[in-house]
Amino acid sequence: LPGVVLGHRNIPMNSVGCYVPGGKYPLVASAHMGIVTAKVAGVKRVIAMTPPFQGRPAPAVIAAMALAGADEIYVLGGIQDLAAMAIGTETIAPVDFLVGPGNAYVAEAKRQLFGRVGIDLLAGPTETLVIAD
């Protein structure tokens, strides 16, 4: 249509928050998918958060975060860590963008935070049951 312009716009980000699930099942690959991508894109500050696993930090997930190049690592889980990354706390500066998979609660938290920060996508819960004959 006349007057319509399509294209891409690259907007640099100073900081990205990566949520790495780990409450029931630590997801090491999620650390690399979020953190490495942000680092390769040139994001200056990449923070990563994961919930404790069986009451303690999951060593494999923490190691994956460190090896991926996270500038800050926190063990805090669920929607609380998304809020801490997006809004900030007394000790954690807020980020520009949130990435990472999660359950329905994480998806809803990201939906509510969208606008305050950018988000990668609203993925649905991964707990899907298929019954076939």
Residue pairs with C-beta under 8 A, 6 or more apart in sequence:
12 42
13 38
13 41
13 43
13 96
13 97
13 118
14 43
14 44
14 45
14 96
15 43
15 44
15 45
15 46
15 47
15 93
15 94
15 95
15 96
15 97
16 34
16 38
16 43
16 45
16 46
16 47
16 95
16 96
16 97
16 98
16 99
17 47
17 48
17 49
17 82
17 85
17 86
17 95
17 97
17 98
17 99
17 117
18 30
18 31
18 34
18 35
18 38
18 46
18 47
18 48
18 49
18 65
18 70
18 98
18 99
18 100
19 30
19 34
19 48
19 49
19 50
19 81
19 82
19 85
19 98
19 99
19 100
19 101
19 102
19 106
20 27
20 30
20 31
20 34
20 48
20 49
20 50
20 61
20 64
20 65
20 100
21 27
21 30
21 50
21 51
21 100
21 101
21 102
21 103
21 106
22 50
22 51
22 52
22 53
22 58
22 61
22 77
23 51
23 52
23 53
23 77
23 78
26 50
26 53
26 58
26 60
26 61
27 61
27 101
28 60
28 61
28 64
29 64
30 100
30 101
31 48
31 50
31 61
31 64
31 65
31 68
31 70
32 64
32 68
34 48
34 99
34 100
35 46
35 48
35 65
35 68
35 69
35 70
36 68
36 69
37 99
38 46
38 99
39 46
39 68
39 69
45 71
45 72
45 93
45 95
46 69
46 70
46 71
46 72
47 70
47 71
47 72
47 73
47 74
47 85
47 92
47 95
48 65
48 68
48 70
48 72
48 73
48 74
49 73
49 74
49 75
49 76
49 77
49 81
49 84
49 85
50 57
50 58
50 61
50 62
50 65
50 74
50 75
50 76
50 77
50 81
51 75
51 76
51 77
51 78
51 81
52 58
52 75
52 77
53 61
57 75
62 73
62 75
65 73
66 73
72 92
74 81
74 84
74 92
76 84
78 102
78 105
78 106
78 109
79 105
79 106
79 108
79 109
82 98
82 106
82 109
82 110
82 113
83 109
83 113
84 92
85 92
85 94
85 95
85 98
85 117
86 94
86 95
86 98
86 113
86 116
86 117
87 94
87 113
87 116
88 94
94 117
95 117
96 117
96 118
97 117
97 118
97 119
97 120
98 110
98 113
98 117
98 118
98 119
98 120
99 119
99 120
100 106
100 120
101 123
101 126
102 110
102 123
103 125
103 126
103 127
104 124
104 125
107 122
107 123
107 124
107 125
110 119
110 122
111 119
111 122
113 119
114 122
